[in-house]
Amino acid sequence: MSKSYSSKGSNAWNLFTYFNFSIAALMMAGGIWSLEASFSAKGYYAMAALMLVYSTASITKALRDKEESERIYNKLEDARTERLLAEARGDTDV
């Protein structure tokens, strides 16, 4: 049968990613704030940065959900195959 899934991320990795995101967001905000442009241009850049962050999170979630659904589907297919093979062998312990 298939192997069970185990999470590969540790608490240290999660902390590192949150720290990285915070630093990047602060740097982006500082860059937009110190930009010598009109208020509307700064607003445009800020909205684009927020949309980029949201889109990245959405893509990540969609990819993770797709992987999880395929993993569940594959587990169901493996179980059906095992059951079919057991029935073909004449096992009554199914």
VENLINHU-V930827 format. One record per helix or strand of 2 or more residues. SS is the DSSP state (h for helix, s for strand). FROM is the first residue (numbers start at 1). TO is the last residue. If there is no record, write none. Layout:
BEGIN
SS/FROM/TO
SS/FROM/TO
END
This chain:
BEGIN
h/11/34
h/39/89
END
